[in-house]
Amino acid sequence: MVKDWPSCGRVSLKPFTEGLTEEEWRRFYECFRDPEIAEWNGSKPLKMPLWLFKRVVMGEVSRGDRVGYGILDEKGEWLGTVELYEMSRSEATLGILIGAKDRWGQGYGTEAVRAVLEHAFTRLGLNRVKLKTFRHNLRAQRAFQKAGFRTVAVVPAGMRLGFNFGPRLEDVLMEITREEWLAQKQQASPRGDGREHKL
């Protein structure tokens, strides 16, 4: 692993631009083909071939308004992905997908979110990171809350990726500002002096 990759606790974030191995691409691809994961992501299982999936992903990264990372565990094994997209000079939207279902509920998602927030607020200079998740996805909401996000609204899910979910499903909109993130880091510091510490 490379030392300057974003990291927190047991996870490190491998930038897509570093070049994924064939095994990492395969596991990335299989995440989007899994019906259960697709449902939680508000989409349908992917049907395009792997070669086209690679081209689409790297095409999105090259646009400049999106950065993507593979989530690696303490052994360097692929767990999923986390992205910042719809990026402007001041804010971005966060998306995360833990594809290794045997790791769900073990805190890896929270650590990945903390790692990407550190990167967003210190290296990218963003002022706000926002996200949305289905209201019934309580596991995701708990992970985001642990990483410092707060709920700002609940709205009808409406259209997601071209699929109309109707009035019965709702999205929870959450966000965290740089000021809130800094305040939480300072509060978590053993000395309360804002010095660097592990989240």
C-alpha positions as protocol buffer text, in pm:
chain_id: "A"
residue {
  index: 1
  type: MET
  ca { x: 0 y: 0 z: 0 }
}
residue {
  index: 2
  type: VAL
  ca { x: 105 y: 358 z: -61 }
}
residue {
  index: 3
  type: LYS
  ca { x: 149 y: 569 z: 250 }
}
residue {
  index: 4
  type: ASP
  ca { x: -10 y: 886 z: 115 }
}
residue {
  index: 5
  type: TRP
  ca { x: -337 y: 716 z: 19 }
}
residue {
  index: 6
  type: PRO
  ca { x: -630 y: 831 z: 237 }
}
residue {
  index: 7
  type: SER
  ca { x: -664 y: 595 z: 533 }
}
residue {
  index: 8
  type: CYS
  ca { x: -839 y: 550 z: 867 }
}
residue {
  index: 9
  type: GLY
  ca { x: -822 y: 262 z: 1111 }
}
residue {
  index: 10
  type: ARG
  ca { x: -810 y: -63 z: 916 }
}
residue {
  index: 11
  type: VAL
  ca { x: -883 y: 76 z: 570 }
}
residue {
  index: 12
  type: SER
  ca { x: -691 y: 257 z: 300 }
}
residue {
  index: 13
  type: LEU
  ca { x: -837 y: 411 z: -13 }
}
residue {
  index: 14
  type: LYS
  ca { x: -671 y: 324 z: -343 }
}
residue {
  index: 15
  type: PRO
  ca { x: -735 y: 592 z: -609 }
}
residue {
  index: 16
  type: PHE
  ca { x: -879 y: 454 z: -932 }
}
residue {
  index: 17
  type: THR
  ca { x: -613 y: 659 z: -1110 }
}
residue {
  index: 18
  type: GLU
  ca { x: -343 y: 441 z: -950 }
}
residue {
  index: 19
  type: GLY
  ca { x: -460 y: 153 z: -1168 }
}
residue {
  index: 20
  type: LEU
  ca { x: -667 y: -136 z: -1037 }
}
residue {
  index: 21
  type: THR
  ca { x: -552 y: -496 z: -1065 }
}
residue {
  index: 22
  type: GLU
  ca { x: -760 y: -741 z: -1269 }
}
residue {
  index: 23
  type: GLU
  ca { x: -884 y: -899 z: -945 }
}
residue {
  index: 24
  type: GLU
  ca { x: -986 y: -558 z: -808 }
}
residue {
  index: 25
  type: TRP
  ca { x: -1169 y: -477 z: -1130 }
}
residue {
  index: 26
  type: ARG
  ca { x: -1347 y: -814 z: -1116 }
}
residue {
  index: 27
  type: ARG
  ca { x: -1463 y: -763 z: -756 }
}
residue {
  index: 28
  type: PHE
  ca { x: -1566 y: -404 z: -835 }
}
residue {
  index: 29
  type: TYR
  ca { x: -1768 y: -529 z: -1134 }
}
residue {
  index: 30
  type: GLU
  ca { x: -1932 y: -812 z: -941 }
}
residue {
  index: 31
  type: CYS
  ca { x: -2060 y: -563 z: -679 }
}
residue {
  index: 32
  type: PHE
  ca { x: -2279 y: -400 z: -942 }
}
residue {
  index: 33
  type: ARG
  ca { x: -2401 y: -735 z: -1074 }
}
residue {
  index: 34
  type: ASP
  ca { x: -2524 y: -848 z: -730 }
}
residue {
  index: 35
  type: PRO
  ca { x: -2907 y: -807 z: -708 }
}
residue {
  index: 36
  type: GLU
  ca { x: -2908 y: -736 z: -333 }
}
residue {
  index: 37
  type: ILE
  ca { x: -2638 y: -468 z: -356 }
}
residue {
  index: 38
  type: ALA
  ca { x: -2806 y: -316 z: -661 }
}
residue {
  index: 39
  type: GLU
  ca { x: -3134 y: -285 z: -470 }
}
residue {
  index: 40
  type: TRP
  ca { x: -2966 y: -104 z: -179 }
}
residue {
  index: 41
  type: ASN
  ca { x: -2798 y: 121 z: -435 }
}
residue {
  index: 42
  type: GLY
  ca { x: -3129 y: 211 z: -599 }
}
residue {
  index: 43
  type: SER
  ca { x: -3044 y: 48 z: -931 }
}
residue {
  index: 44
  type: LYS
  ca { x: -3075 y: -275 z: -1126 }
}
residue {
  index: 45
  type: PRO
  ca { x: -2802 y: -541 z: -1156 }
}
residue {
  index: 46
  type: LEU
  ca { x: -2543 y: -445 z: -1415 }
}
residue {
  index: 47
  type: LYS
  ca { x: -2557 y: -627 z: -1749 }
}
residue {
  index: 48
  type: MET
  ca { x: -2277 y: -463 z: -1948 }
}
residue {
  index: 49
  type: PRO
  ca { x: -1956 y: -663 z: -2003 }
}
residue {
  index: 50
  type: LEU
  ca { x: -1650 y: -604 z: -1786 }
}
residue {
  index: 51
  type: TRP
  ca { x: -1448 y: -430 z: -2059 }
}
residue {
  index: 52
  type: LEU
  ca { x: -1724 y: -173 z: -2109 }
}
residue {
  index: 53
  type: PHE
  ca { x: -1766 y: -127 z: -1732 }
}
residue {
  index: 54
  type: LYS
  ca { x: -1395 y: -38 z: -1707 }
}
residue {
  index: 55
  type: ARG
  ca { x: -1429 y: 214 z: -1989 }
}
residue {
  index: 56
  type: VAL
  ca { x: -1735 y: 377 z: -1832 }
}
residue {
  index: 57
  type: VAL
  ca { x: -1574 y: 406 z: -1487 }
}
residue {
  index: 58
  type: MET
  ca { x: -1251 y: 557 z: -1615 }
}
residue {
  index: 59
  type: GLY
  ca { x: -1444 y: 788 z: -1846 }
}
residue {
  index: 60
  type: GLU
  ca { x: -1634 y: 925 z: -1546 }
}
residue {
  index: 61
  type: VAL
  ca { x: -1313 y: 971 z: -1347 }
}
residue {
  index: 62
  type: SER
  ca { x: -1148 y: 1159 z: -1633 }
}
residue {
  index: 63
  type: ARG
  ca { x: -1426 y: 1422 z: -1641 }
}
residue {
  index: 64
  type: GLY
  ca { x: -1273 y: 1601 z: -1342 }
}
residue {
  index: 65
  type: ASP
  ca { x: -1585 y: 1630 z: -1126 }
}
residue {
  index: 66
  type: ARG
  ca { x: -1544 y: 1288 z: -966 }
}
residue {
  index: 67
  type: VAL
  ca { x: -1276 y: 1103 z: -769 }
}
residue {
  index: 68
  type: GLY
  ca { x: -1306 y: 735 z: -690 }
}
residue {
  index: 69
  type: TYR
  ca { x: -1125 y: 498 z: -456 }
}
residue {
  index: 70
  type: GLY
  ca { x: -1117 y: 127 z: -391 }
}
residue {
  index: 71
  type: ILE
  ca { x: -1160 y: 44 z: -22 }
}
residue {
  index: 72
  type: LEU
  ca { x: -888 y: -197 z: 94 }
}
residue {
  index: 73
  type: ASP
  ca { x: -888 y: -369 z: 432 }
}
residue {
  index: 74
  type: GLU
  ca { x: -593 y: -418 z: 668 }
}
residue {
  index: 75
  type: LYS
  ca { x: -468 y: -703 z: 449 }
}
residue {
  index: 76
  type: GLY
  ca { x: -500 y: -504 z: 128 }
}
residue {
  index: 77
  type: GLU
  ca { x: -810 y: -694 z: 16 }
}
residue {
  index: 78
  type: TRP
  ca { x: -1084 y: -521 z: -183 }
}
residue {
  index: 79
  type: LEU
  ca { x: -1399 y: -436 z: 13 }
}
residue {
  index: 80
  type: GLY
  ca { x: -1580 y: -190 z: -213 }
}
residue {
  index: 81
  type: THR
  ca { x: -1565 y: 167 z: -339 }
}
residue {
  index: 82
  type: VAL
  ca { x: -1614 y: 521 z: -216 }
}
residue {
  index: 83
  type: GLU
  ca { x: -1650 y: 824 z: -442 }
}
residue {
  index: 84
  type: LEU
  ca { x: -1685 y: 1198 z: -434 }
}
residue {
  index: 85
  type: TYR
  ca { x: -1889 y: 1315 z: -733 }
}
residue {
  index: 86
  type: GLU
  ca { x: -2076 y: 1623 z: -854 }
}
residue {
  index: 87
  type: MET
  ca { x: -1768 y: 1805 z: -728 }
}
residue {
  index: 88
  type: SER
  ca { x: -1735 y: 2181 z: -733 }
}
residue {
  index: 89
  type: ARG
  ca { x: -1472 y: 2400 z: -570 }
}
residue {
  index: 90
  type: SER
  ca { x: -1662 y: 2394 z: -241 }
}
residue {
  index: 91
  type: GLU
  ca { x: -1865 y: 2074 z: -217 }
}
residue {
  index: 92
  type: ALA
  ca { x: -1921 y: 1719 z: -337 }
}
residue {
  index: 93
  type: THR
  ca { x: -2163 y: 1428 z: -302 }
}
residue {
  index: 94
  type: LEU
  ca { x: -2040 y: 1108 z: -137 }
}
residue {
  index: 95
  type: GLY
  ca { x: -2126 y: 758 z: -250 }
}
residue {
  index: 96
  type: ILE
  ca { x: -2006 y: 435 z: -92 }
}
residue {
  index: 97
  type: LEU
  ca { x: -2059 y: 68 z: -165 }
}
residue {
  index: 98
  type: ILE
  ca { x: -1924 y: -216 z: 49 }
}
residue {
  index: 99
  type: GLY
  ca { x: -1941 y: -510 z: -189 }
}
residue {
  index: 100
  type: ALA
  ca { x: -1789 y: -767 z: 48 }
}
residue {
  index: 101
  type: LYS
  ca { x: -2113 y: -865 z: 220 }
}
residue {
  index: 102
  type: ASP
  ca { x: -1935 y: -1077 z: 480 }
}
residue {
  index: 103
  type: ARG
  ca { x: -1784 y: -750 z: 612 }
}
residue {
  index: 104
  type: TRP
  ca { x: -2113 y: -566 z: 654 }
}
residue {
  index: 105
  type: GLY
  ca { x: -2178 y: -434 z: 1005 }
}
residue {
  index: 106
  type: GLN
  ca { x: -1809 y: -444 z: 1106 }
}
residue {
  index: 107
  type: GLY
  ca { x: -1731 y: -71 z: 1084 }
}
residue {
  index: 108
  type: TYR
  ca { x: -1535 y: -75 z: 758 }
}
residue {
  index: 109
  type: GLY
  ca { x: -1781 y: 161 z: 591 }
}
residue {
  index: 110
  type: THR
  ca { x: -1753 y: 417 z: 871 }
}
residue {
  index: 111
  type: GLU
  ca { x: -1372 y: 407 z: 852 }
}
residue {
  index: 112
  type: ALA
  ca { x: -1380 y: 450 z: 474 }
}
residue {
  index: 113
  type: VAL
  ca { x: -1612 y: 751 z: 508 }
}
residue {
  index: 114
  type: ARG
  ca { x: -1384 y: 906 z: 771 }
}
residue {
  index: 115
  type: ALA
  ca { x: -1085 y: 855 z: 543 }
}
residue {
  index: 116
  type: VAL
  ca { x: -1251 y: 1021 z: 246 }
}
residue {
  index: 117
  type: LEU
  ca { x: -1375 y: 1312 z: 460 }
}
residue {
  index: 118
  type: GLU
  ca { x: -1021 y: 1377 z: 582 }
}
residue {
  index: 119
  type: HIS
  ca { x: -907 y: 1385 z: 220 }
}
residue {
  index: 120
  type: ALA
  ca { x: -1199 y: 1603 z: 110 }
}
residue {
  index: 121
  type: PHE
  ca { x: -1154 y: 1869 z: 377 }
}
residue {
  index: 122
  type: THR
  ca { x: -774 y: 1880 z: 399 }
}
residue {
  index: 123
  type: ARG
  ca { x: -637 y: 1796 z: 53 }
}
residue {
  index: 124
  type: LEU
  ca { x: -926 y: 1887 z: -175 }
}
residue {
  index: 125
  type: GLY
  ca { x: -1024 y: 2196 z: 25 }
}
residue {
  index: 126
  type: LEU
  ca { x: -1399 y: 2126 z: 17 }
}
residue {
  index: 127
  type: ASN
  ca { x: -1636 y: 2303 z: 256 }
}
residue {
  index: 128
  type: ARG
  ca { x: -1926 y: 2056 z: 249 }
}
residue {
  index: 129
  type: VAL
  ca { x: -1989 y: 1690 z: 169 }
}
residue {
  index: 130
  type: LYS
  ca { x: -2345 y: 1566 z: 122 }
}
residue {
  index: 131
  type: LEU
  ca { x: -2513 y: 1235 z: 44 }
}
residue {
  index: 132
  type: LYS
  ca { x: -2847 y: 1060 z: 18 }
}
residue {
  index: 133
  type: THR
  ca { x: -2955 y: 713 z: 119 }
}
residue {
  index: 134
  type: PHE
  ca { x: -3285 y: 530 z: 132 }
}
residue {
  index: 135
  type: ARG
  ca { x: -3474 y: 599 z: 455 }
}
residue {
  index: 136
  type: HIS
  ca { x: -3506 y: 227 z: 529 }
}
residue {
  index: 137
  type: ASN
  ca { x: -3127 y: 178 z: 502 }
}
residue {
  index: 138
  type: LEU
  ca { x: -3071 y: 225 z: 874 }
}
residue {
  index: 139
  type: ARG
  ca { x: -2733 y: 52 z: 871 }
}
residue {
  index: 140
  type: ALA
  ca { x: -2595 y: 309 z: 627 }
}
residue {
  index: 141
  type: GLN
  ca { x: -2742 y: 598 z: 823 }
}
residue {
  index: 142
  type: ARG
  ca { x: -2579 y: 476 z: 1145 }
}
residue {
  index: 143
  type: ALA
  ca { x: -2242 y: 451 z: 969 }
}
residue {
  index: 144
  type: PHE
  ca { x: -2275 y: 803 z: 831 }
}
residue {
  index: 145
  type: GLN
  ca { x: -2378 y: 941 z: 1170 }
}
residue {
  index: 146
  type: LYS
  ca { x: -2074 y: 780 z: 1333 }
}
residue {
  index: 147
  type: ALA
  ca { x: -1858 y: 958 z: 1074 }
}
residue {
  index: 148
  type: GLY
  ca { x: -2018 y: 1293 z: 1165 }
}
residue {
  index: 149
  type: PHE
  ca { x: -2300 y: 1338 z: 915 }
}
residue {
  index: 150
  type: ARG
  ca { x: -2631 y: 1491 z: 1023 }
}
residue {
  index: 151
  type: THR
  ca { x: -2973 y: 1454 z: 861 }
}
residue {
  index: 152
  type: VAL
  ca { x: -3098 y: 1767 z: 686 }
}
residue {
  index: 153
  type: ALA
  ca { x: -3416 y: 1642 z: 515 }
}
residue {
  index: 154
  type: VAL
  ca { x: -3630 y: 1345 z: 418 }
}
residue {
  index: 155
  type: VAL
  ca { x: -3770 y: 1359 z: 64 }
}
residue {
  index: 156
  type: PRO
  ca { x: -3948 y: 1124 z: -180 }
}
residue {
  index: 157
  type: ALA
  ca { x: -3694 y: 902 z: -356 }
}
residue {
  index: 158
  type: GLY
  ca { x: -3856 y: 981 z: -691 }
}
residue {
  index: 159
  type: MET
  ca { x: -3631 y: 901 z: -983 }
}
residue {
  index: 160
  type: ARG
  ca { x: -3298 y: 728 z: -924 }
}
residue {
  index: 161
  type: LEU
  ca { x: -3083 y: 632 z: -1218 }
}
residue {
  index: 162
  type: GLY
  ca { x: -3392 y: 635 z: -1439 }
}
residue {
  index: 163
  type: PHE
  ca { x: -3608 y: 413 z: -1215 }
}
residue {
  index: 164
  type: ASN
  ca { x: -3925 y: 552 z: -1059 }
}
residue {
  index: 165
  type: PHE
  ca { x: -3964 y: 413 z: -707 }
}
residue {
  index: 166
  type: GLY
  ca { x: -4293 y: 591 z: -648 }
}
residue {
  index: 167
  type: PRO
  ca { x: -4417 y: 761 z: -331 }
}
residue {
  index: 168
  type: ARG
  ca { x: -4352 y: 475 z: -88 }
}
residue {
  index: 169
  type: LEU
  ca { x: -3972 y: 511 z: -80 }
}
residue {
  index: 170
  type: GLU
  ca { x: -3793 y: 811 z: 67 }
}
residue {
  index: 171
  type: ASP
  ca { x: -3440 y: 945 z: 67 }
}
residue {
  index: 172
  type: VAL
  ca { x: -3262 y: 1076 z: 375 }
}
residue {
  index: 173
  type: LEU
  ca { x: -3040 y: 1371 z: 284 }
}
residue {
  index: 174
  type: MET
  ca { x: -2734 y: 1410 z: 506 }
}
residue {
  index: 175
  type: GLU
  ca { x: -2433 y: 1640 z: 511 }
}
residue {
  index: 176
  type: ILE
  ca { x: -2128 y: 1753 z: 705 }
}
residue {
  index: 177
  type: THR
  ca { x: -1938 y: 2083 z: 675 }
}
residue {
  index: 178
  type: ARG
  ca { x: -1568 y: 2138 z: 717 }
}
residue {
  index: 179
  type: GLU
  ca { x: -1634 y: 2338 z: 1035 }
}
residue {
  index: 180
  type: GLU
  ca { x: -1840 y: 2054 z: 1183 }
}
residue {
  index: 181
  type: TRP
  ca { x: -1574 y: 1802 z: 1089 }
}
residue {
  index: 182
  type: LEU
  ca { x: -1297 y: 2011 z: 1249 }
}
residue {
  index: 183
  type: ALA
  ca { x: -1504 y: 2059 z: 1566 }
}
residue {
  index: 184
  type: GLN
  ca { x: -1563 y: 1684 z: 1594 }
}
residue {
  index: 185
  type: LYS
  ca { x: -1193 y: 1613 z: 1545 }
}
residue {
  index: 186
  type: GLN
  ca { x: -1105 y: 1859 z: 1819 }
}
residue {
  index: 187
  type: GLN
  ca { x: -1366 y: 1712 z: 2054 }
}
residue {
  index: 188
  type: ALA
  ca { x: -1235 y: 1361 z: 1990 }
}
residue {
  index: 189
  type: SER
  ca { x: -876 y: 1462 z: 2066 }
}
residue {
  index: 190
  type: PRO
  ca { x: -766 y: 1334 z: 2410 }
}
residue {
  index: 191
  type: ARG
  ca { x: -623 y: 1677 z: 2492 }
}
residue {
  index: 192
  type: GLY
  ca { x: -903 y: 1870 z: 2328 }
}
residue {
  index: 193
  type: ASP
  ca { x: -640 y: 2079 z: 2146 }
}
residue {
  index: 194
  type: GLY
  ca { x: -719 y: 1979 z: 1789 }
}
residue {
  index: 195
  type: ARG
  ca { x: -391 y: 1793 z: 1739 }
}
residue {
  index: 196
  type: GLU
  ca { x: -375 y: 1509 z: 1492 }
}
residue {
  index: 197
  type: HIS
  ca { x: -532 y: 1189 z: 1621 }
}
residue {
  index: 198
  type: LYS
  ca { x: -696 y: 872 z: 1501 }
}
residue {
  index: 199
  type: LEU
  ca { x: -1070 y: 901 z: 1438 }
}
